[in-house]
Amino acid sequence: MSFITDIRRLSLAPALWMALMMPVCIQAKPVASPEQGFILGWQAYDQGRFAEALKIWLPLAEQGNADAQINLGIMYDYGNGVEVNTEIAAAWYLRAAKLGHVSAQFNLGQMYLQGRGVKQNTNQGIHWLQQSAQQGLAIAQYNLGVLYAEGKRIPIQYNDAVKWFYQAGLSFMEEGNLEKSRESLQAIKQISPEHSRAVELQTKLTTFTPQAESELPTDVFANKSSGTAWPVANGYAVTNNHVVAGSTEVTLINTDGDSIHAQVVLRDEQNDLALLSVTELNKLPPALPLSGNHARLGASVFTIGYPRIDIMGKTPKLTDGIISSVRGLRGNKENYQISVPVQPGNSGGPLLNMKGEVVGIVTSMLGTTNDSTGATTLLANISYALKVDVLKALISKLPQREQSLIELSNQNDNLEGLAARIQKSVMIVLAESN
């Protein structure tokens, strides 16, 4: 039978780790895998219920789910719930790598270089590391630099070494890993202290400003449920009611890291909406414009929000898709069905058209439950958003304020341009956990 659940109730806790000569374990992506049931495997895996994780992931892996394939590789590589078998591990890595999975490509490249589970083959090792590095994996880029600089497995090629150390430095910097970025810089300087790439990377490191999230105290997020909120006209913000259920006092955090006190002033429990009143209007970013038209079937839409801040970090994340249906579950005319991938924490986020206008509010995702076992499986890329008309009706019940917020423009743009315009208007919302 079908069920629909608000996003907050899902749970996912993968462990992401990297080491120079060790495999990379996949971090769960925002519903990017072919089967959202993959997420359930993390619940079992993280709690040490490896047999259950294996049972969930094996059929998904056999059906071509690359995330499940690499995690089976990890289990066999390290004997988590199964006997260590590096040949089986390499076979699963290979299947995921051929599907373009960046971490699987890195793991497989390392196995070829080390001769673990496969016959040692430097060319194959470099091939798969390059595939991974070209997708931006910093540790793969750094390892390629080492290979070209040391000349132990292949002839020394300093130009290639500098190229990959430089790319690794940039990638590590984007991740906020300044220590590894500096290591990449030092590696270039060991080859050529005055190399132009060394000068460029040094300049970027000197002027690099960490994201505000690194400055936020950890206790701000302790014992809090989180979601996404955004400003509407007249000094109010909106989110899903289930994010702030049981709380009247909440905290908003903008992209500059400022904490903004807010109060829940109006709830619509049936439609899962809550309006928040903010007194410090100077800290609120510009309001998002509300669309005057309904989104049509097949229209391109996207959301920006804060999925799983405990894993994915506290910077805004964008995912996109289309309007799959102009009606929601069981034909609910107040909702859209969308293919936009969402996760816990996306709750309350704006669903936007290609003019940057809000057409809906992200609320939920769909799954199925097995009547005999009670096991739940999320369905791929089937989510729901409340139509913005419902929000407009709720806003009309609010007292009007003399001072109103600036509203962003509504002009057609590509996704990159829209993201640049809108991301600062999307905030984290924190409420006491029930």
C-alpha positions as CSV (number, residue, x, y, z in Angstrom):
1,M,0.0,0.0,0.0
2,S,1.1,3.6,-0.4
3,F,2.0,6.0,2.2
4,I,3.0,9.7,2.3
5,T,5.3,11.1,5.0
6,D,6.7,14.5,5.7
7,I,10.3,14.7,4.9
8,R,11.5,15.3,8.4
9,R,10.7,11.7,9.5
10,L,13.2,10.1,7.1
11,S,16.6,9.1,8.6
12,L,19.9,8.7,6.9
13,A,23.4,8.5,8.5
14,P,26.2,7.4,6.2
15,A,29.8,7.7,7.2
16,L,31.9,9.5,4.6
17,W,35.6,9.1,5.0
18,M,38.7,9.4,2.8
19,A,42.3,8.4,3.1
20,L,45.2,8.6,0.6
21,M,45.4,4.9,-0.2
22,M,42.0,3.7,1.1
23,P,38.6,3.4,-0.5
24,V,36.0,6.2,-0.4
25,C,32.7,5.2,1.1
26,I,29.8,6.9,-0.7
27,Q,27.9,9.7,0.9
28,A,24.2,9.5,0.3
29,K,23.1,11.9,-2.4
30,P,19.8,13.9,-2.4
31,V,17.6,11.2,-3.8
32,A,20.0,10.9,-6.8
33,S,20.0,7.0,-6.7
34,P,17.5,5.1,-8.9
35,E,15.8,3.6,-5.8
36,Q,15.1,5.7,-2.8
37,G,14.9,2.5,-0.8
38,F,18.7,2.8,-0.7
39,I,18.3,5.3,2.1
40,L,16.7,2.6,4.3
41,G,19.9,0.6,4.1
42,W,21.8,3.4,5.8
43,Q,19.5,3.1,8.8
44,A,20.4,-0.5,9.2
45,Y,24.0,-0.1,8.3
46,D,24.6,2.7,10.6
47,Q,23.1,0.8,13.5
48,G,25.3,-2.3,12.8
49,R,22.5,-4.3,11.2
50,F,24.6,-5.3,8.3
51,A,22.5,-8.4,7.2
52,E,19.5,-6.1,6.9
53,A,21.5,-3.5,4.9
54,L,22.8,-6.3,2.6
55,K,19.2,-7.5,2.1
56,I,18.1,-4.1,1.1
57,W,21.1,-3.1,-1.1
58,L,21.7,-6.4,-3.0
59,P,18.5,-6.3,-5.1
60,L,19.0,-2.6,-5.7
61,A,22.6,-3.2,-6.8
62,E,21.6,-6.0,-9.1
63,Q,19.1,-3.6,-10.7
64,G,21.8,-1.1,-11.4
65,N,21.8,1.2,-8.4
66,A,25.4,2.5,-8.3
67,D,25.1,3.8,-4.7
68,A,24.1,0.3,-3.5
69,Q,26.8,-1.3,-5.6
70,I,29.6,0.7,-4.1
71,N,28.3,0.1,-0.6
72,L,28.3,-3.6,-1.2
73,G,31.9,-3.2,-2.4
74,I,32.7,-1.5,0.9
75,M,31.1,-4.3,2.9
76,Y,33.1,-7.0,1.2
77,D,36.3,-4.9,1.2
78,Y,36.2,-4.5,5.0
79,G,34.2,-7.5,6.1
80,N,31.2,-5.5,7.4
81,G,28.6,-8.2,8.0
82,V,30.3,-10.5,5.4
83,E,33.6,-12.2,5.1
84,V,36.3,-10.1,3.5
85,N,36.4,-10.8,-0.2
86,T,38.3,-8.2,-2.2
87,E,37.5,-9.8,-5.5
88,I,33.7,-9.4,-4.9
89,A,34.4,-5.9,-3.7
90,A,36.3,-5.0,-6.9
91,A,33.5,-6.5,-9.0
92,W,30.9,-4.2,-7.3
93,Y,33.2,-1.2,-7.6
94,L,33.6,-1.9,-11.3
95,R,29.9,-2.1,-11.9
96,A,29.4,1.3,-10.2
97,A,32.4,2.8,-11.8
98,K,31.1,2.0,-15.3
99,L,27.9,3.8,-14.3
100,G,30.1,6.9,-13.7
101,H,30.1,6.7,-9.9
102,V,32.9,9.0,-8.8
103,S,33.8,7.2,-5.5
104,A,33.6,3.8,-7.1
105,Q,36.0,4.9,-9.8
106,F,38.4,6.1,-7.2
107,N,38.2,2.9,-5.1
108,L,38.6,0.7,-8.2
109,G,41.7,2.8,-9.3
110,Q,43.2,2.2,-5.9
111,M,42.6,-1.5,-6.1
112,Y,44.3,-1.7,-9.5
113,L,47.3,0.2,-8.2
114,Q,47.6,-2.0,-5.1
115,G,46.7,-5.3,-6.8
116,R,43.9,-5.9,-4.3
117,G,41.0,-8.0,-5.6
118,V,42.4,-7.6,-9.1
119,K,45.7,-8.1,-10.9
120,Q,47.9,-5.1,-10.3
121,N,47.6,-2.9,-13.4
122,T,49.0,0.7,-13.2
123,N,47.4,1.8,-16.5
124,Q,44.0,0.7,-15.3
125,G,44.6,2.3,-11.9
126,I,45.5,5.6,-13.5
127,H,42.6,5.3,-15.9
128,W,40.0,5.0,-13.1
129,L,41.7,7.7,-11.0
130,Q,41.5,10.0,-13.9
131,Q,37.8,9.3,-14.4
132,S,37.2,10.1,-10.8
133,A,39.5,13.2,-10.8
134,Q,37.8,14.6,-13.8
135,Q,34.6,14.6,-11.9
136,G,36.2,16.7,-9.2
137,L,37.1,14.2,-6.5
138,A,39.9,16.0,-4.6
139,I,41.7,12.9,-3.2
140,A,41.8,11.4,-6.7
141,Q,43.3,14.5,-8.1
142,Y,45.9,14.6,-5.3
143,N,46.8,10.9,-5.8
144,L,47.4,11.5,-9.5
145,G,49.7,14.3,-8.7
146,V,51.7,12.0,-6.4
147,L,51.9,9.3,-9.1
148,Y,53.2,11.8,-11.7
149,A,55.6,13.5,-9.3
150,E,57.2,10.4,-7.7
151,G,57.8,8.5,-10.9
152,K,57.7,5.1,-9.0
153,R,55.0,3.5,-11.2
154,I,55.3,5.7,-14.3
155,P,57.9,8.1,-15.7
156,I,58.0,11.5,-13.9
157,Q,55.7,14.0,-15.6
158,Y,56.0,17.2,-13.7
159,N,53.6,19.2,-15.8
160,D,50.8,16.7,-15.2
161,A,51.7,16.5,-11.5
162,V,51.4,20.3,-11.1
163,K,48.1,20.3,-13.0
164,W,46.6,17.7,-10.7
165,F,48.0,19.1,-7.5
166,Y,46.6,22.5,-8.5
167,Q,43.1,21.0,-9.2
168,A,43.3,19.1,-5.9
169,G,44.1,22.3,-4.1
170,L,41.0,24.0,-5.5
171,S,38.8,21.1,-4.8
172,F,39.9,20.7,-1.2
173,M,39.4,24.5,-0.8
174,E,35.8,24.2,-2.0
175,E,35.2,21.5,0.5
176,G,36.6,23.8,3.2
177,N,39.6,21.4,3.8
178,L,42.3,24.1,3.9
179,E,44.9,21.8,5.4
180,K,44.8,19.5,2.4
181,S,44.7,22.5,0.0
182,R,47.9,23.7,1.6
183,E,49.4,20.3,1.2
184,S,48.6,20.5,-2.5
185,L,50.3,23.9,-2.6
186,Q,53.4,22.6,-0.9
187,A,53.5,19.6,-3.4
188,I,53.6,22.1,-6.3
189,K,56.3,24.2,-4.5
190,Q,58.5,21.1,-4.1
191,I,58.4,20.7,-7.9
192,S,58.8,24.4,-8.7
193,P,58.7,27.0,-5.9
194,E,57.9,29.9,-8.3
195,H,55.5,28.0,-10.6
196,S,52.6,30.1,-11.7
197,R,50.1,27.5,-10.4
198,A,51.7,27.8,-7.0
199,V,51.4,31.6,-7.1
200,E,47.7,31.3,-8.1
201,L,46.8,28.7,-5.5
202,Q,48.7,30.7,-2.8
203,T,46.7,33.8,-3.7
204,K,43.4,31.9,-3.6
205,L,44.2,30.4,-0.2
206,T,45.2,33.8,1.1
207,T,41.9,35.4,0.0
208,F,39.7,32.4,0.7
209,T,36.8,33.2,3.1
210,P,35.2,30.1,4.7
211,Q,31.5,29.7,4.6
212,A,29.6,31.2,7.5
213,E,28.5,27.7,8.5
214,S,31.9,27.0,9.9
215,E,31.5,29.9,12.3
216,L,28.2,28.8,13.7
217,P,28.4,27.3,17.2
218,T,27.5,23.6,17.2
219,D,25.0,24.0,20.1
220,V,22.8,26.2,17.9
221,F,21.8,23.0,16.1
222,A,21.7,20.6,19.1
223,N,18.4,18.9,19.8
224,K,16.7,20.9,17.0
225,S,14.5,19.8,14.1
226,S,15.5,21.7,11.0
227,G,13.9,22.6,7.7
228,T,13.9,25.4,5.2
229,A,12.2,28.8,5.4
230,W,12.1,31.9,3.1
231,P,10.7,35.4,3.4
232,V,7.4,36.6,2.1
233,A,6.2,40.2,2.0
234,N,5.8,42.3,5.2
235,G,8.4,40.7,7.4
236,Y,7.1,37.2,7.6
237,A,8.7,33.9,6.6
238,V,7.1,30.6,5.8
239,T,8.0,26.9,6.4
240,N,6.2,23.6,6.9
241,N,4.2,23.3,10.0
242,H,5.6,19.9,10.8
243,V,9.1,21.5,11.1
244,V,7.9,23.8,13.9
245,A,5.2,21.6,15.4
246,G,5.1,22.0,19.2
247,S,7.2,25.2,19.1
248,T,6.3,28.8,19.0
249,E,9.8,30.3,19.3
250,V,12.1,29.3,16.4
251,T,15.4,30.5,15.0
252,L,16.1,31.4,11.4
253,I,19.7,31.4,10.1
254,N,20.5,33.3,6.9
255,T,23.4,32.6,4.5
256,D,25.6,35.1,6.4
257,G,25.2,33.0,9.5
258,D,23.1,35.5,11.4
259,S,20.6,34.0,13.8
260,I,17.1,35.6,13.5
261,H,14.5,35.2,16.3
262,A,11.0,34.4,14.9
263,Q,7.7,33.4,16.3
264,V,5.0,31.2,14.8
265,V,2.0,33.4,14.4
266,L,-0.3,31.4,12.1
267,R,-0.6,27.7,11.4
268,D,-2.4,25.7,8.8
269,E,-2.0,22.1,10.0
270,Q,-4.2,20.6,7.3
271,N,-2.0,22.0,4.5
272,D,1.2,21.8,6.6
273,L,2.1,25.5,6.6
274,A,3.4,27.8,9.3
275,L,4.0,31.6,9.0
276,L,6.7,33.1,11.2
277,S,6.9,36.7,12.3
278,V,10.3,38.4,12.3
279,T,10.9,41.7,14.1
280,E,14.6,42.2,12.9
281,L,13.7,43.0,9.4
282,N,17.2,44.3,8.6
283,K,18.5,40.7,9.0
284,L,15.9,39.2,6.6
285,P,17.0,38.7,3.0
286,P,14.7,39.9,0.1
287,A,11.3,38.2,-0.2
288,L,10.7,35.7,-3.0
289,P,8.0,36.7,-5.5
290,L,4.9,34.5,-5.6
291,S,3.8,33.3,-9.0
292,G,0.5,34.6,-10.3
293,N,0.0,31.5,-12.6
294,H,-0.2,27.8,-11.9
295,A,2.7,25.7,-13.1
296,R,1.8,23.5,-16.1
297,L,2.4,19.8,-16.6
298,G,6.1,19.2,-17.6
299,A,7.2,22.7,-16.5
300,S,10.8,22.9,-15.3
301,V,11.0,23.7,-11.6
302,F,13.7,23.6,-8.8
303,T,14.1,24.1,-5.1
304,I,16.9,25.5,-2.9
305,G,17.0,24.3,0.7
306,Y,18.9,22.7,3.5
307,P,18.6,18.9,3.3
308,R,20.3,16.9,6.1
309,I,22.5,19.7,7.5
310,D,24.1,17.1,9.8
311,I,25.6,15.4,6.8
312,M,25.4,17.7,3.8
313,G,26.4,20.9,5.6
314,K,24.8,24.3,6.2
315,T,25.1,25.8,2.8
316,P,22.0,25.9,0.5
317,K,21.6,23.0,-1.9
318,L,19.7,23.1,-5.3
319,T,17.9,20.3,-7.0
320,D,15.7,20.5,-10.1
321,G,13.1,18.5,-12.0
322,I,9.6,19.0,-13.6
323,I,6.0,19.1,-12.7
324,S,5.0,15.5,-13.0
325,S,1.3,16.1,-12.3
326,V,-0.7,19.2,-11.6
327,R,-2.4,17.2,-8.8
328,G,-1.0,15.5,-5.8
329,L,-1.7,12.2,-4.0
330,R,-5.1,10.7,-4.8
331,G,-5.8,13.7,-7.1
332,N,-5.4,16.4,-4.4
333,K,-5.9,19.6,-6.4
334,E,-4.0,21.7,-3.8
335,N,-0.7,19.9,-4.6
336,Y,1.8,19.3,-7.4
337,Q,3.6,16.0,-7.9
338,I,7.2,16.8,-8.8
339,S,10.3,14.9,-9.8
340,V,12.6,17.3,-7.9
341,P,14.8,15.2,-5.5
342,V,14.3,16.2,-1.9
343,Q,15.5,15.0,1.5
344,P,14.8,15.7,5.2
345,G,15.5,19.4,5.7
346,N,14.0,20.4,2.3
347,S,10.7,20.7,4.1
348,G,9.2,24.2,3.7
349,G,11.5,25.1,0.8
350,P,10.3,27.1,-2.2
351,L,9.4,25.4,-5.4
352,L,10.4,27.8,-8.1
353,N,9.8,28.3,-11.9
354,M,12.4,29.5,-14.3
355,K,11.5,33.1,-13.6
356,G,12.4,32.7,-10.0
357,E,8.8,32.8,-8.9
358,V,7.5,30.5,-6.1
359,V,4.9,28.1,-7.5
360,G,4.7,25.8,-4.5
361,I,6.1,24.8,-1.1
362,V,8.0,21.5,-0.8
363,T,6.1,19.3,1.7
364,S,6.5,15.5,1.3
365,M,7.7,12.4,-0.6
366,L,6.0,9.1,-1.5
367,G,6.8,5.6,-0.5
368,T,5.4,2.1,-0.1
369,T,5.1,-0.2,2.9
370,N,5.2,-4.0,2.8
371,D,2.1,-5.3,4.5
372,S,3.8,-8.5,5.8
373,T,7.2,-7.1,6.9
374,G,6.3,-3.5,7.6
375,A,9.4,-2.4,5.6
376,T,9.2,0.9,3.8
377,T,10.6,1.8,0.4
378,L,10.7,5.4,-0.9
379,L,9.7,5.8,-4.5
380,A,12.3,7.5,-6.8
381,N,11.7,11.1,-7.6
382,I,8.1,11.3,-6.5
383,S,7.6,14.3,-4.2
384,Y,4.9,16.8,-3.5
385,A,4.6,20.5,-3.2
386,L,1.7,22.6,-2.0
387,K,0.5,25.1,-4.5
388,V,1.3,28.7,-3.7
389,D,-2.4,29.7,-3.8
390,V,-2.8,28.1,-0.4
391,L,0.0,30.2,1.0
392,K,-1.5,33.4,-0.5
393,A,-4.7,32.7,1.2
394,L,-2.9,32.3,4.5
395,I,-0.9,35.4,4.1
396,S,-4.1,37.4,3.5
397,K,-5.1,36.6,7.1
398,L,-1.9,38.3,8.6
399,P,-2.0,41.8,10.0
400,Q,-0.4,44.2,7.5
401,R,2.8,46.1,8.4
402,E,3.8,49.5,7.3
403,Q,7.4,48.4,6.5
404,S,7.7,45.7,3.9
405,L,10.6,43.7,2.6
406,I,12.3,44.2,-0.8
407,E,11.2,41.5,-3.2
408,L,13.4,39.8,-5.7
409,S,12.8,40.4,-9.4
410,N,11.0,37.7,-11.5
411,Q,13.0,37.5,-14.7
412,N,13.7,34.5,-16.9
413,D,17.2,33.1,-16.5
414,N,19.2,29.9,-16.6
415,L,19.5,27.7,-13.5
416,E,22.9,29.1,-12.6
417,G,21.7,32.7,-12.8
418,L,18.5,31.9,-10.8
419,A,20.5,30.2,-8.1
420,A,22.8,33.2,-7.7
421,R,19.8,35.5,-7.4
422,I,17.7,33.4,-5.0
423,Q,20.0,31.4,-2.7
424,K,20.5,34.2,-0.2
425,S,16.8,34.4,0.3
426,V,16.5,30.8,1.6
427,M,17.2,30.2,5.3
428,I,17.6,27.4,7.8
429,V,14.8,27.1,10.3
430,L,15.4,25.5,13.7
431,A,12.8,24.4,16.2
432,E,13.0,22.4,19.5
433,S,12.7,18.7,18.7
434,N,9.5,17.1,20.0
